[in-house]
């Protein structure tokens, strides 16, 4: 009976059971957050903007007003009075704004603000008297005494404002603490709801798992086969209908991935510019041929080939011309090769050729065919014809049965060919190398 029930039904039922406590939690949390967190938070932000920030600005401006008065007393510059009057106007405006924003505990906060305002007014009176004094004829001690009283009143006003700000900050912190308490309760409610939902999820998964165990196990086993690299395995699931469609799509996907992997594998071993097999393919092919040479005595020859003066081609004609030279040399070598010979581009202008079941004179003739074919096929670019030659180093597994020795021997022969004037073939044989960079001409 249960096997005939759609998987969609069981998933829907499990989701409803799981989401019910979350929905209830969301409604309750919304009420707590809206009443106890969001509204107090907005109030805190509003009071900071309308009380704390203006109060701090007011303290700064009151202290800044000391400078133009002192500078006027010292230098008698009338421009300082204009600067003071501008500060005075801003201070008066901020006192009015702050007075209008204080609504809580009016008897205490407003009293502190009134005291600070009165102290500022007294300081302002002293400042106006100083600005009205004829400083050149006035008694210096009287001027200094009045300046000190001006300073004292300003500092007292600043201190009174600091007390007021501390009081307002304490009130705001209390409001924030209340919001934090409501937030904590909301989090507890959400946590409990999440725990209940998790238990429902576990229960739902258990029920569905028991109903769908056979089909799901087959899907998992098929996925494991796929992960292990088995691309021939196919999944067979009959029930429920949804998983049957999943299995069919999975099988189809495996087939497409297998095809894509084969294409990518080929692309990874192919040089995009020349179409030849690349260094990765060379490094995979060489050990295999070395193994066959040892097991079945199928000797082969390695040709290390380098285009002569390739850097000069790039420098003189540009990299596009260099690319065309590489393509032309690759085509020439492919046209010259026998069936079964392998050509690789292993570096910038470097190529490698593997000649299976070939050594000695036949290999030497194959290398000569390549050299002559490249030399006789200059590359034409628009109105320019570029002469191309190659240097070839040659080594055989008959003489160098180990991979590292074979590579070093071919490389040493190539170096010798380049050193002796290029456009030639050097064959490396045992005992012919005085050093890694030595070889003998064939």
Number of C-alpha atoms within 10 A of each C-alpha: 4 10 10 9 13 14 19 11 10 17 14 11 13 19 15 13 17 22 19 15 20 20 13 14 21 16 12 15 20 15 13 19 21 15 13 21 24 16 12 20 18 11 15 20 14 13 18 16 13 16 23 20 13 20 24 14 14 21 20 13 17 21 14 14 21 18 14 21 24 17 15 18 20 10 10 16 14 13 11 19 20 12 14 21 15 12 17 18 10 15 22 15 14 18 17 12 15 19 17 12 14 16 10 11 11 12 9 12 19 18 13 20 23 16 16 24 20 14 21 23 17 16 25 20 13 20 23 15 14 22 19 10 13 11 16 8 7 10 11 12 9 11 17 13 11 17 21 13 16 26 20 14 21 25 19 17 25 23 14 20 22 17 15 22 22 13 15 21 17 12 16 20 13 13 17 19 14 16 22 17 13 20 19 15 16 22 15 14 19 19 14 15 21 17 14 18 19 15 13 20 17 14 15 19 15 13 14 15 14 11 17 17 13 13 20 18 13 16 21 13 15 22 19 12 16 16 10 9 11 14 16 11 15 21 19 15 20 11 18 19 14 13 19 17 14 14 22 15 13 17 21 12 12 20 16 12 13 15 13 12 12 12 11 12 12 13 14 15 19 19 19 11 12 19 15 21 22 22 19 15 19 20 13 11 13 15 13 10 19 19 15 14 18 13 9 8 13 16 20 23 25 27 29 28 27 25 22 19 14 19 15 11 19 15 11 11 14 12 13 12 18 20 16 16 25 23 16 19 25 21 15 18 20 17 11 18 17 11 9 10 15 19 20 27 26 21 12 13 19 17 26 24 21 22 24 18 17 20 21 16 10 13 23 19 12 17 28 15 15 22 23 15 18 24 17 13 16 17 20 14 13 6 5 10 11 14 15 22 23 27 27 30 29 34 32 26 23 19 18 19 16 14 15 9 15 22 19 16 30 28 25 26 32 31 22 26 28 22 12 13 10 20 19 21 26 29 25 28 19 11 10 14 15 8 9 13 16 19 28 18 15 13
